[in-house]
Amino acid sequence: MAKKNEKEEAEHEFEKLHDQISSLHLELSTLAKKSSNDALNKFKLKVVNDILTRSNGFLGEKYKPFKDFERFEDESIPTNSDVTMMLGQYLACVEKLRYDQSKSAGSTTFGGFDGF
């Protein structure tokens, strides 16, 4: 039974992460349209980096959008448009992972995480 709970917890965390990336992408896209070259504030950068770090754990090397990108550097604050672009890349990769997992489970719903 513990195995099922771990799987359910991983699925829940994945769905939460997907929703957070989607929400951030939408909010920052709106901000980027108004002021694309403005720097992201430190609070938002911390939130974005936390989500990117968690995403990298789920995506692994196979699904990660860029092998040499982990997160934004704290010292060089990125612009709204830079963050929007990267969140879009991560969102696409998270959706690809979701699709592949559901496909491998033979279902149209989310299929779970083997190995998490």
Backbone as a ProteinNet text record, in pm:
[ID]
protein_1_A
[PRIMARY]
MAKKNEKEEAEHEFEKLHDQISSLHLELSTLAKKSSNDALNKFKLKVVNDILTRSNGFLGEKYKPFKDFERFEDESIPTNSDVTMMLGQYLACVEKLRYDQSKSAGSTTFGGFDGF
[TERTIARY]
82.2	0	86.1	202.6	290.2	333.4	354.4	394.5	287.5	161	51.6	47.2	66.9	67	181.5	298.7	412.1	381.1	319.7	282.1	179.1	78.3	-23.7	36.6	130.4	195.9	279.3	350.4	429.8	339.7	227.6	132.5	76.6	43.7	-8.8	94.5	218.8	326	349	343	360.2	248.9	125.6	12	21.1	61.5	80.2	187.2	297.5	406.9	361	287.6	234.2	146.2	58.4	-30.7	47.2	151.4	231.6	307.8	365.1	435.8	337.8	221.3	119.4	77.6	51.8	8.1	116.3	238.1	349.5	371.3	364.7	384.9	278.6	155.9	46.9	65.8	94.4	111.9	231.6	343	462.5	451.8	373.4	348.5	277.7	181.1	109.2	204.3	287.8	386	487.2	530.5	628.9	572.2	442	380.1	383.7	369.3	370.4	511.8	603.3	740.3	836.9	864.2	942.5	1086.7	1144.8	1285.9	1308.1	1200.5	1215.5	1265.7	1346.3	1399.9	1293.5	1299.8	1212.4	1255.4	1161	1203.3	1254.5	1324.6	1391.4	1294	1178.2	1079.2	1032	995.4	948.3	1059.5	1182.6	1294.5	1311.6	1296.2	1307.6	1198.3	1076	965	990.5	1030.7	1058.7	1170	1278.5	1390.3	1351.4	1265.9	1218.4	1141.2	1055.7	975.1	1063.9	1161.9	1253.5	1334.6	1380.2	1457.7	1373.1	1250.8	1160.9	1128.6	1111.2	1082.7	1197.2	1319.4	1436.1	1438.5	1395.5	1390	1292.6	1178.9	1080	1120.9	1172.9	1201.6	1323.5	1424.5	1546.8	1612.7	1720	1795	1715.1	1629.7	1554.6	1456.9	1390.1	1284.9	1322.5	1431.5	1473.4	1492.9	1441.3	1447.7	1589.5	1678.8	1816.5	1911.3	2004.9	2095.5	2182.5	2214.7	2305.5	2232.9	2102.3	2026.4	1959.6	1985.3	1922.2	1823.3	1865.5	1786.5	1852.3	1784.5	1841.1	1939.1	2044.3	2143.2	2087.8	2110	2060.5	2130.4	2256.5	2335	2291.9	2254.2	2212.7	2063	1986.4	1840.4	1789.8	1713.3	1664.2	1547.8	1520	1405.8	1278.2	1166.1	1035.9	1026.3	1074.5	1063.4	1153.8	1271.9	1360	1291.7	1232.3	1166.3	1044.3	968.9	851.9	892.2	999.3	1047.3	1084.8	1160.3	1203.8	1087.1	994.5	877.3	796.5	788.7	720	788.3	920.8	996.4	972.5	976.2	952.6	809.5	714.6	575.3	557.8	618.5	609.5	670.2	781.7	847.9	769.4	710	626.3	504.6	446.7	331.7	372.1	491.7	542	561.1	618.4	634.1	497.7	403	268	208	222.5	169.4	236.1	368.2	440.4	404.1	387.1	349.4	210	116.7	-19.2	-23.6	56.6	63.5	121.4	227.3	289.9	199.7	109.4	16	-106.6	-115.5	-227.9	-357.6	-349.3	-465.1	-464.4	-579.6	-586.3	-567.6	-559.9	-533.3	-389.2	-346.8	-207.9	-174.1	-60.7	-27.9	62	116	200.4	347.2	428.1	571.5	641.4	700.9	786.9	922.7	974.6	1106.6	1109.7	996.3	994	951.5
-119.8	0	125.6	120.7	238	276.5	177.9	205	286.5	251.9	325.3	468.8	487.9	621.9	705.7	645.1	716.2	758.4	669.4	699.1	812.4	801.9	906.8	1041.2	1038.1	1160.4	1221.4	1137.1	1185.6	1245.4	1179.7	1232.4	1366.9	1376.3	1500.9	1612.9	1583.5	1682.8	1725.8	1629.5	1661.2	1753.9	1721.7	1804.7	1944.4	1952	2081.6	2162.5	2097.8	2162.5	2211.1	2128.4	2167	2291.6	2290.9	2405.2	2531.2	2516.4	2632.4	2689.7	2603.9	2651.7	2722.1	2662.2	2722.6	2859.6	2868.4	2994	3100.9	3064.7	3159.8	3205	3112.1	3145.9	3246.1	3221.9	3312.2	3450.5	3454.5	3582.5	3660.9	3592.2	3661.6	3697.6	3623	3660.2	3793.9	3813	3939.9	4052.2	4026.7	4124.8	4155.1	4052.9	4070.3	4152.3	4142.1	4222.1	4370.3	4400.3	4540.3	4595.2	4514.7	4562.2	4444.8	4403.3	4282.3	4290.6	4409.8	4422.2	4458.4	4470.3	4497.2	4371.7	4394.5	4282.5	4226.4	4097.4	4029.8	4068.3	4087.6	4120.3	3994	4014.3	3902.6	3798.4	3843.1	3747.8	3655.2	3712.9	3630.8	3539.8	3590.5	3508.3	3386.7	3406.2	3294.3	3190.3	3236.7	3145.7	3069.5	3141.1	3078.2	2974.8	3010.8	2917.7	2794.2	2810.5	2695.4	2600.2	2653.9	2571.3	2505.7	2578.4	2519.7	2405.7	2423.9	2319.5	2194.1	2211.8	2097	2031.8	2114	2061	1975.4	2022.1	1945.6	1807.1	1796.7	1667.1	1572.3	1621.9	1537.9	1508.6	1608.2	1593.7	1507.2	1515	1439.5	1483.7	1419.7	1458	1434.8	1334.9	1301	1411.6	1473.5	1569.7	1715.6	1737.8	1874.3	1952.8	2077.1	2149.5	2182.2	2214.5	2248.7	2182.9	2107	2032.8	2123.6	2244.2	2332.9	2440.7	2429.2	2527	2458.3	2508.8	2455.3	2554.3	2680.6	2787.2	2919.6	3028.5	3161.3	3194.6	3265.6	3307.6	3423.3	3417	3521.8	3654.9	3649.4	3771.6	3852.2	3784.4	3854.9	3832.5	3924.4	3912.8	3911.6	3809.7	3801.3	3897.8	3919.9	4004.2	3921.4	3991.7	3924.7	3834.9	3883.3	3803.6	3680.2	3689.9	3572.8	3463.6	3504.4	3407.5	3347.4	3429.7	3379.9	3274.8	3303.5	3209.5	3075.5	3079.2	2954.7	2878.2	2950.5	2881.9	2813.8	2876.9	2814.3	2684.9	2684.6	2563.9	2453.5	2490.6	2393.1	2339.9	2426.7	2383.6	2281	2305.8	2210.9	2075.6	2077.2	1952.2	1876.6	1948.4	1885.1	1820.4	1889.2	1832.2	1710.7	1711.6	1595.5	1476.9	1501.5	1394.5	1338.7	1425	1380.7	1294.2	1339.2	1263.2	1126	1123.4	996.7	901.1	953.1	867.6	810.1	892.2	841.9	742.8	767	676.6	541.4	543.1	417.2	339.2	408.9	340.1	290.2	322.6	276.8	344.6	471.8	544	685	749.9	889.7	981.8	922.8	1002.3	983.4	1058.8	1053.9	915.5	862.8	724.5	697.8	797.7	774.6	782.4	774.3	789.4	661.4	596.8	482.6	539.1	499.7	542.8	666	725.7	840.9	794
0	0	0	63	65.9	-75.3	-163.1	-300.8	-372.6	-351.4	-414.7	-361.9	-233.1	-175.7	-231.5	-250.4	-308.6	-451.4	-526.1	-664.7	-667.9	-582.5	-577.2	-536	-441.7	-397.5	-510.3	-584.3	-697.3	-804.3	-831.8	-930	-884.5	-756.7	-701.7	-714.1	-678.4	-687.8	-832.4	-924.2	-1065.6	-1114.4	-1080.2	-1122.6	-1061.8	-937.9	-871.4	-943.4	-975.4	-1046.8	-1184.2	-1255.3	-1386.1	-1374.5	-1276.5	-1255.8	-1219.4	-1138.6	-1099.5	-1218.5	-1300.8	-1419.8	-1513.4	-1534	-1621.9	-1571.6	-1443	-1383.5	-1393.3	-1357	-1365.5	-1509	-1601.5	-1742.5	-1788.4	-1752.5	-1789.8	-1727.7	-1599.4	-1529.9	-1583.2	-1604.6	-1652.3	-1799.9	-1876.4	-2016.8	-2023.7	-1936.1	-1929.6	-1890.5	-1793.7	-1749.5	-1860.4	-1931.5	-2038.3	-2153.8	-2178.9	-2285.2	-2250.6	-2123.1	-2078.3	-2069.6	-2017.2	-1995.7	-2007.8	-2130	-2154.7	-2106.7	-2108.3	-2070.9	-1924.7	-1848.6	-1705.4	-1634.4	-1532.5	-1455	-1361.9	-1342.6	-1247.7	-1106.7	-1016.5	-879.8	-809.3	-699.9	-631	-578.1	-530	-479.6	-591.1	-705.3	-817.8	-868.4	-870.6	-914.9	-823.9	-693.1	-598.7	-625.6	-649.4	-677.7	-808.2	-912.5	-1041.8	-1026.9	-959.9	-944.1	-864.3	-764.8	-688.4	-779.6	-860.9	-951.4	-1057.7	-1108.9	-1207.5	-1146.2	-1024.5	-956.4	-936.8	-891.6	-874.5	-1008.2	-1111.3	-1245.3	-1295.8	-1274.8	-1319.6	-1257.3	-1131.7	-1064.8	-1131.1	-1172.4	-1240.1	-1384.4	-1452.4	-1595.2	-1624.1	-1537.3	-1562	-1692.2	-1727.8	-1848.4	-1976.1	-1975.6	-2097.1	-2137.6	-2042	-2072.9	-2046.3	-1977.4	-1946.5	-2076.1	-2085	-2211.9	-2259.4	-2168.3	-2204.1	-2104.4	-2153.7	-2066.3	-1980.1	-2031.1	-1957.1	-1876.1	-1863.3	-1784.6	-1667.3	-1547.4	-1426.4	-1367.4	-1361.7	-1301	-1334.6	-1305.4	-1328.6	-1217.3	-1252.7	-1153.6	-1071.7	-941.3	-851.6	-876.2	-918.3	-935.8	-1058.8	-1165.6	-1287.2	-1307.4	-1256.5	-1258.5	-1403.8	-1443	-1580.4	-1606.7	-1734	-1771.9	-1770	-1770.9	-1776.4	-1899.2	-2013.8	-2136.4	-2131.5	-2069.2	-2055.2	-1972.7	-1863	-1774.8	-1843.6	-1913.7	-1986	-2089.3	-2161.9	-2262.5	-2199.3	-2089.1	-2026.4	-1963.7	-1902.5	-1845.9	-1955.3	-2072.2	-2185.6	-2227.6	-2227.6	-2261.4	-2158	-2031.5	-1925.1	-1929.4	-1955.8	-1964	-2075.6	-2190.5	-2302	-2264.7	-2194.7	-2155.7	-2048.7	-1955.5	-1853.6	-1920.1	-2017	-2087.9	-2171.2	-2227.3	-2302.2	-2207.6	-2090.9	-1992.4	-1952.7	-1928.2	-1891.7	-2002.5	-2126	-2240.2	-2250.3	-2241.6	-2253.1	-2140.4	-2019.9	-1906.4	-1926.1	-1974.1	-1993.9	-2109.4	-2211.7	-2326.4	-2285.3	-2204.5	-2161.7	-2067	-2000.5	-1910.3	-1986.2	-2116.9	-2196.9	-2159.5	-2124.3	-2075.6	-2131.6	-2127.9	-2168.6	-2048.6	-1930.4	-1810.9	-1769.8	-1673	-1629.7	-1577.8	-1620	-1593	-1474.8	-1411.2	-1294.9	-1328.9	-1226.3	-1240	-1199.7	-1294.6	-1260.6	-1223.8	-1112.3	-1073.8	-984.9	-956.5	-865.3	-729.2
[MASK]
++++++++++++++++++++++++++++++++++++++++++++++++++++++++++++++++++++++++++++++++++++++++++++++++++++++++++++++++++++

